[in-house]
């Protein structure tokens, strides 16, 4: 960028499910409650008892689970009543930043639809759920989208960033939606698979009132498109935990080569990757990880391989549900630092999903997606998508071994966790 270039717009994306309560001036009264904070599991369970959870899923696109705003707000109400009474505005980190920078409140549809308080039918705040929770719509931001950017920065930001002072500032977009756009998965034929700290598998379809498959969620991309998919709490965080805890003594490259050389599912272990609780597809925040089949012959690398394959099997469970909502998916495009840095994980996923897995040549797919959404709104559609760095083709024999191991994982999950809460049933017992 040259010193005389003009910046016409600013777009950015932020993480989903991060709740902040502020006073009337926008000063934070609470910390950021992230997706990993599941202290509100009991409140989510009570909501499932009180409400028709399946109907709420179809109406809002979100299950009644501890990562979403309804249960978190109830937890604050019950545990921090003084702070709850002082909160004038409930928002996400992106909204908080926009208000600090511009003085205006606005929430994009892609962010709002991941709160658990958005109506897929009206594209507004869900009035029935707000009434059930005793919340006023005025305590949330007006909803905007790519057609409603702001102009003008408030002090001291106008002086600090003079070249951004007259630019159009778009409401913060959701990072998941932006990742799909950024890696070229904004149509129904390609699904985006991301493994960073956590993991997600998402496809795009026209926005509307199409059913949300049990175990999955649906968030907006913009006014005309929505995402449907699932998310895992264990991804790159699990891999790094295993490398550190198991003390394997190999470099990352050596680990990758060892996993590529190992027979698929040849270790005799079954791994439930729920160290951060279960999200898709069972949505049990109290679930915890488990390993079955350990013996004196088990090596540290066997456990690491079982963990990586275990995550892949959870993606397979998401894909089975996703095909009912996005049957046209024929290819999976992967992004995320944990996945792009591991050829072994890419090959395992291709074998387990039994689909070609293309690695997008884009290290920051979410940031690129935010830029693309802004450019589309400004009438400057990019002429080309990101390149493909590598393609993994599924191997028939490996796929057969993984199908059997995946079934064994599901049997272990059911024996430990019992029934699923994906459709809003009772909280399963955990043993």
C-alpha positions as CSV (number, residue, x, y, z in Angstrom):
1,X,0.0,0.0,0.0
2,X,1.4,3.4,-1.0
3,X,1.3,6.4,1.3
4,X,-1.3,8.1,-1.0
5,X,-3.6,5.0,-1.3
6,X,-7.2,5.5,0.0
7,X,-8.8,3.0,2.3
8,X,-12.5,2.8,1.4
9,X,-13.7,0.2,3.9
10,X,-12.8,-1.8,7.0
11,X,-14.2,-5.3,7.6
12,X,-13.2,-7.8,10.2
13,X,-14.4,-11.0,11.8
14,X,-14.4,-12.2,15.5
15,X,-15.0,-15.4,17.4
16,X,-18.5,-16.5,18.0
17,X,-20.3,-17.1,21.3
18,X,-18.3,-14.5,23.3
19,X,-20.7,-12.7,25.7
20,X,-20.0,-9.4,27.3
21,X,-22.3,-7.3,29.6
22,X,-21.8,-3.6,29.6
23,X,-23.3,-0.5,31.3
24,X,-25.2,2.2,29.4
25,X,-22.0,3.8,28.3
26,X,-20.6,0.6,26.8
27,X,-18.1,0.0,29.6
28,X,-17.6,-3.7,30.3
29,X,-19.1,-5.0,33.5
30,X,-18.3,-8.7,32.9
31,X,-15.3,-10.6,31.4
32,X,-15.8,-12.2,28.0
33,X,-17.7,-15.5,28.5
34,X,-16.3,-17.7,25.7
35,X,-17.5,-21.0,24.2
36,X,-15.2,-22.9,26.6
37,X,-17.0,-21.6,29.7
38,X,-19.7,-24.2,30.4
39,X,-20.5,-23.2,34.0
40,X,-24.1,-22.6,32.6
41,X,-24.6,-26.3,31.9
42,X,-27.3,-26.6,34.6
43,X,-29.1,-23.5,33.2
44,X,-29.1,-25.1,29.7
45,X,-30.5,-28.3,31.1
46,X,-33.3,-26.4,32.8
47,X,-34.1,-24.6,29.6
48,X,-34.3,-28.0,27.8
49,X,-36.8,-29.1,30.5
50,X,-38.9,-26.0,30.2
51,X,-39.0,-25.5,26.5
52,X,-39.5,-27.6,23.4
53,X,-35.8,-27.9,22.6
54,X,-36.2,-29.2,19.1
55,X,-38.6,-26.4,18.2
56,X,-36.1,-23.9,19.6
57,X,-33.4,-25.5,17.5
58,X,-35.5,-25.1,14.3
59,X,-36.5,-21.5,15.3
60,X,-33.1,-20.2,16.3
61,X,-30.7,-22.6,14.6
62,X,-28.9,-23.2,17.9
63,X,-29.4,-26.0,20.4
64,X,-30.0,-25.2,24.1
65,X,-26.4,-25.6,25.2
66,X,-24.0,-23.9,27.6
67,X,-22.0,-22.3,24.8
68,X,-24.9,-20.1,23.8
69,X,-26.2,-16.8,25.3
70,X,-29.5,-17.9,26.9
71,X,-27.9,-20.2,29.5
72,X,-25.0,-17.8,30.0
73,X,-27.3,-14.9,30.7
74,X,-29.3,-17.0,33.1
75,X,-26.1,-18.0,34.9
76,X,-25.1,-14.4,35.4
77,X,-28.6,-13.6,36.6
78,X,-28.5,-16.3,39.2
79,X,-24.9,-16.0,40.3
80,X,-24.1,-12.3,39.8
81,X,-27.5,-10.7,40.4
82,X,-26.0,-7.3,41.2
83,X,-24.0,-7.1,37.9
84,X,-27.0,-8.6,36.0
85,X,-29.2,-5.7,37.1
86,X,-26.6,-3.1,36.0
87,X,-26.1,-4.6,32.5
88,X,-27.7,-2.3,29.9
89,X,-26.3,-4.0,26.8
90,X,-25.4,-7.6,26.0
91,X,-22.9,-7.9,23.1
92,X,-20.1,-9.8,21.5
93,X,-16.5,-8.6,21.2
94,X,-17.0,-7.4,17.7
95,X,-20.0,-5.2,18.7
96,X,-18.0,-3.9,21.7
97,X,-15.1,-2.8,19.4
98,X,-17.4,-1.2,16.8
99,X,-19.1,0.9,19.6
100,X,-15.7,1.9,20.9
101,X,-14.5,3.0,17.5
102,X,-17.6,4.6,16.0
103,X,-20.0,5.2,18.9
104,X,-22.7,3.1,17.2
105,X,-24.2,-0.3,18.1
106,X,-24.8,-2.9,15.4
107,X,-24.6,-6.7,15.2
108,X,-24.2,-8.5,11.9
109,X,-26.6,-11.4,11.1
110,X,-23.7,-13.8,11.0
111,X,-22.8,-12.9,14.6
112,X,-26.3,-12.6,16.0
113,X,-27.4,-16.0,14.5
114,X,-24.8,-17.8,16.6
115,X,-26.0,-16.3,19.9
116,X,-29.0,-18.6,20.3
117,X,-31.4,-15.7,20.4
118,X,-31.9,-15.1,16.7
119,X,-35.0,-16.0,14.7
120,X,-34.3,-17.8,11.4
121,X,-37.9,-17.0,10.4
122,X,-37.9,-13.2,10.9
123,X,-34.2,-12.4,10.7
124,X,-34.6,-10.5,14.0
125,X,-34.2,-11.2,17.7
126,X,-36.4,-14.1,18.7
127,X,-39.2,-12.5,20.7
128,X,-40.6,-15.7,22.2
129,X,-37.2,-16.6,23.7
130,X,-36.5,-13.1,24.9
131,X,-39.9,-13.1,26.7
132,X,-39.1,-16.5,28.2
133,X,-35.8,-15.2,29.6
134,X,-37.3,-11.8,30.7
135,X,-35.0,-9.9,28.4
136,X,-35.8,-6.7,26.5
137,X,-34.8,-6.3,22.9
138,X,-33.4,-2.9,23.7
139,X,-30.6,-4.6,25.7
140,X,-29.2,-6.0,22.4
141,X,-27.8,-4.3,19.3
142,X,-29.9,-3.4,16.3
143,X,-29.2,-6.0,13.6
144,X,-27.3,-5.0,10.5
145,X,-25.5,-6.7,7.7
146,X,-23.2,-6.0,4.7
147,X,-25.7,-3.4,3.5
148,X,-25.3,-1.2,6.7
149,X,-21.7,0.0,7.3
150,X,-20.9,2.9,9.5
151,X,-18.9,6.0,8.6
152,X,-16.9,8.2,10.9
153,X,-14.7,7.4,13.9
154,X,-15.0,8.9,17.3
155,X,-12.1,10.4,19.3
156,X,-9.3,9.3,19.9
157,X,-9.5,6.8,17.1
158,X,-10.2,9.4,14.4
159,X,-6.9,11.1,15.3
160,X,-5.1,7.8,15.8
161,X,-6.2,6.3,12.4
162,X,-6.7,9.3,10.1
163,X,-6.8,7.2,7.0
164,X,-9.6,5.1,8.4
165,X,-11.7,8.1,9.5
166,X,-13.9,8.3,6.4
167,X,-13.9,4.6,5.5
168,X,-17.0,2.5,5.7
169,X,-16.8,0.2,8.8
170,X,-18.8,-3.0,8.4
171,X,-20.3,-4.7,11.5
172,X,-18.1,-7.5,12.6
173,X,-18.8,-10.8,10.8
174,X,-18.6,-14.3,12.4
175,X,-15.3,-16.1,11.9
176,X,-16.9,-19.3,10.8
177,X,-18.9,-17.7,8.0
178,X,-15.9,-15.8,6.9
179,X,-13.8,-18.9,6.8
180,X,-16.2,-20.6,4.4
181,X,-16.1,-17.6,2.1
182,X,-12.4,-17.1,2.4
183,X,-11.6,-20.7,1.4
184,X,-14.0,-20.8,-1.5
185,X,-16.8,-22.7,0.1
186,X,-19.7,-20.3,-0.4
187,X,-21.8,-22.7,-2.5
188,X,-23.5,-26.0,-1.7
189,X,-21.1,-28.3,-3.5
190,X,-18.1,-27.7,-1.2
191,X,-17.9,-28.0,2.6
192,X,-15.3,-26.2,4.7
193,X,-13.4,-28.2,7.4
194,X,-11.4,-26.2,9.9
195,X,-9.0,-27.5,12.5
196,X,-7.4,-24.7,14.5
197,X,-7.7,-24.8,18.3
198,X,-11.0,-26.4,17.9
199,X,-12.7,-27.9,14.8
200,X,-15.7,-27.2,12.5
201,X,-17.3,-28.6,9.4
202,X,-19.7,-26.3,7.5
203,X,-21.6,-26.0,4.3
204,X,-23.6,-23.1,2.8
205,X,-27.2,-23.2,1.6
206,X,-29.9,-20.6,0.9
207,X,-31.3,-18.9,4.0
208,X,-34.8,-19.8,4.9
209,X,-36.8,-22.2,7.1
210,X,-35.1,-25.5,5.9
211,X,-34.8,-28.0,8.8
212,X,-31.7,-28.0,11.0
213,X,-30.5,-31.6,11.3
214,X,-30.4,-32.8,15.0
215,X,-26.9,-32.5,16.3
216,X,-26.0,-29.6,14.1
217,X,-26.6,-25.8,14.0
218,X,-27.5,-23.2,11.4
219,X,-26.0,-19.7,11.4
220,X,-26.4,-16.9,8.8
221,X,-23.7,-16.0,6.4
222,X,-25.7,-12.9,5.2
223,X,-29.3,-12.1,4.4
224,X,-29.6,-14.6,1.6
225,X,-27.3,-17.4,2.8
226,X,-26.9,-19.6,5.9
227,X,-24.3,-22.1,7.2
228,X,-25.3,-25.5,8.5
229,X,-22.7,-27.6,10.3
230,X,-21.2,-28.8,13.5
231,X,-18.3,-27.9,15.8
232,X,-15.9,-29.8,18.0
233,X,-14.3,-28.6,21.2
234,X,-11.2,-30.7,20.6
235,X,-8.9,-30.0,17.6
236,X,-5.4,-28.6,17.6
237,X,-5.7,-28.1,21.3
238,X,-6.0,-31.9,21.8
239,X,-3.1,-32.6,19.5
240,X,-0.8,-30.2,21.4
241,X,-2.0,-31.5,24.7
242,X,-1.2,-35.1,23.6
243,X,2.3,-34.1,22.3
244,X,3.1,-32.4,25.6
245,X,1.5,-34.9,28.0
246,X,2.7,-38.1,26.3
247,X,6.3,-36.9,26.0
248,X,6.7,-38.6,22.7
249,X,10.2,-37.1,22.1
250,X,9.7,-36.5,18.4
251,X,9.6,-33.3,16.3
252,X,6.4,-32.3,14.7
253,X,7.7,-33.5,11.4
254,X,8.8,-36.8,12.8
255,X,5.4,-37.3,14.4
256,X,3.7,-36.6,11.1
257,X,5.8,-39.1,9.3
258,X,5.2,-41.7,11.9
259,X,1.4,-41.2,11.7
260,X,1.5,-41.5,7.9
261,X,3.4,-44.8,8.2
262,X,1.2,-46.3,10.8
263,X,-1.5,-48.8,9.8
264,X,-5.0,-47.0,10.0
265,X,-6.7,-47.8,13.3
266,X,-4.1,-50.4,13.9
267,X,-3.5,-49.7,17.6
268,X,-6.6,-51.3,19.0
269,X,-7.6,-48.2,20.9
270,X,-10.9,-46.3,21.0
271,X,-10.6,-42.6,21.8
272,X,-13.4,-40.2,22.8
273,X,-12.1,-36.7,22.1
274,X,-14.3,-34.8,24.6
275,X,-11.6,-33.2,26.8
276,X,-13.5,-29.9,26.4
277,X,-16.9,-31.6,26.7
278,X,-19.0,-32.7,23.7
279,X,-20.4,-30.2,21.2
280,X,-21.6,-31.7,17.9
281,X,-23.3,-34.0,17.7
282,X,-24.5,-35.0,21.2
283,X,-24.1,-31.5,22.8
284,X,-23.2,-32.8,26.3
285,X,-21.1,-30.2,28.1
286,X,-20.4,-32.6,30.9
287,X,-18.9,-35.3,28.7
288,X,-15.2,-36.0,29.2
289,X,-12.6,-37.9,27.1
290,X,-12.0,-41.6,27.4
291,X,-9.5,-44.2,26.0
292,X,-10.5,-47.8,25.8
293,X,-8.2,-50.7,24.9
294,X,-5.0,-49.8,26.7
295,X,-2.4,-52.5,27.3
296,X,1.2,-52.8,28.2
297,X,2.0,-52.9,24.5
298,X,0.4,-49.5,23.9
299,X,2.9,-46.8,23.0
300,X,2.6,-43.1,23.3
301,X,2.4,-42.7,19.5
302,X,-0.5,-45.2,19.5
303,X,-2.5,-42.9,21.8
304,X,-1.7,-39.8,19.7
305,X,-2.8,-41.6,16.6
306,X,-6.0,-42.8,18.2
307,X,-6.7,-39.2,19.3
308,X,-6.2,-37.8,15.8
309,X,-8.4,-40.5,14.3
310,X,-11.0,-40.0,17.1
311,X,-11.4,-36.4,16.1
312,X,-11.8,-37.5,12.4
313,X,-14.5,-39.9,13.5
314,X,-16.4,-37.0,15.1
315,X,-16.2,-35.1,11.9
316,X,-17.6,-38.2,10.1
317,X,-20.6,-38.1,12.5
318,X,-21.1,-34.4,11.6
319,X,-20.8,-35.2,7.9
320,X,-23.5,-37.9,8.2
321,X,-25.9,-35.4,9.7
322,X,-24.8,-32.6,7.3
323,X,-25.6,-34.7,4.2
324,X,-29.3,-34.5,5.1
325,X,-29.1,-30.7,4.8
326,X,-26.5,-30.3,2.1
327,X,-26.7,-33.4,-0.1
328,X,-24.8,-31.8,-2.9
329,X,-21.4,-31.7,-1.1
330,X,-18.8,-33.6,-3.2
331,X,-15.6,-32.0,-1.9
332,X,-14.2,-30.8,1.4
333,X,-11.8,-27.9,1.6
334,X,-9.7,-27.6,4.7
335,X,-8.2,-24.6,6.6
336,X,-6.7,-24.0,10.0
337,X,-3.2,-24.0,11.2
338,X,-3.3,-27.4,12.9
339,X,-4.6,-29.1,9.8
340,X,-2.5,-27.3,7.2
341,X,0.6,-28.2,9.1
342,X,0.0,-31.9,9.2
343,X,-0.1,-34.1,6.1
344,X,-1.0,-37.1,8.3
345,X,-4.2,-35.4,9.7
346,X,-5.2,-34.4,6.1
347,X,-4.8,-38.0,4.8
348,X,-6.7,-39.5,7.8
349,X,-9.6,-37.1,7.3
350,X,-9.8,-37.9,3.6
351,X,-9.8,-41.6,4.4
352,X,-12.5,-41.3,7.1
353,X,-14.8,-38.9,5.2
354,X,-14.2,-40.9,2.0
355,X,-14.0,-37.6,0.0
356,X,-11.2,-35.7,-1.6
357,X,-9.8,-33.2,0.9
358,X,-8.3,-30.0,-0.7
359,X,-6.1,-27.8,1.4
360,X,-6.7,-24.1,0.7
361,X,-3.6,-22.1,0.0
362,X,-4.7,-19.3,2.3
363,X,-3.3,-19.0,5.8
364,X,-6.0,-16.6,7.0
365,X,-9.2,-17.8,5.4
366,X,-11.4,-15.9,7.9
367,X,-9.7,-12.6,7.3
368,X,-9.9,-13.1,3.5
369,X,-13.6,-14.0,3.8
370,X,-14.3,-10.7,5.7
371,X,-12.6,-8.8,3.0
372,X,-14.6,-10.7,0.3
373,X,-17.9,-10.0,2.0
374,X,-17.1,-6.3,2.1
375,X,-15.9,-6.2,-1.5
376,X,-19.2,-7.9,-2.6
377,X,-21.2,-5.3,-0.7
378,X,-19.2,-2.6,-2.5
379,X,-19.8,-4.2,-5.9
380,X,-16.1,-5.3,-6.3
381,X,-16.4,-9.1,-6.4
382,X,-13.0,-10.8,-6.4
383,X,-12.3,-12.5,-9.7
384,X,-10.7,-15.6,-8.2
385,X,-10.7,-17.7,-5.1
386,X,-7.8,-19.0,-3.1
387,X,-5.5,-21.6,-4.7
388,X,-5.3,-25.2,-3.6
389,X,-2.0,-26.2,-2.0
390,X,-2.6,-30.0,-1.8
391,X,-5.3,-32.6,-2.3
392,X,-5.6,-35.8,-0.3
393,X,-7.5,-38.6,-2.0
394,X,-9.3,-41.2,0.1
395,X,-7.8,-44.7,0.2
396,X,-10.3,-47.6,0.0
397,X,-8.5,-50.0,2.5
398,X,-7.9,-47.3,5.0
399,X,-11.5,-46.1,4.7
400,X,-12.7,-49.7,5.5
401,X,-10.6,-49.8,8.7
402,X,-11.8,-46.4,9.8
403,X,-15.4,-47.3,9.3
404,X,-15.1,-50.2,11.7
405,X,-13.2,-48.1,14.2
406,X,-15.7,-45.3,13.9
407,X,-18.5,-47.7,14.8
408,X,-16.6,-48.8,17.8
409,X,-16.2,-45.2,18.9
410,X,-19.9,-44.7,18.7
411,X,-20.5,-47.9,20.8
412,X,-18.1,-46.6,23.4
413,X,-19.8,-43.2,23.4
414,X,-23.2,-44.7,23.9
415,X,-22.1,-47.0,26.7
416,X,-20.5,-44.2,28.6
417,X,-22.8,-41.2,27.9
418,X,-26.1,-43.0,27.2
419,X,-28.7,-41.1,25.1
420,X,-27.9,-38.0,23.1
421,X,-29.0,-34.4,24.0
422,X,-28.7,-33.3,20.4
423,X,-32.5,-33.0,20.0
424,X,-33.0,-31.5,23.4
425,X,-33.6,-34.5,25.5
426,X,-32.7,-35.0,29.2
427,X,-29.1,-34.6,30.3
428,X,-27.5,-38.0,30.0
429,X,-25.8,-39.6,32.9
430,X,-22.0,-39.5,32.9
431,X,-20.1,-42.4,34.4
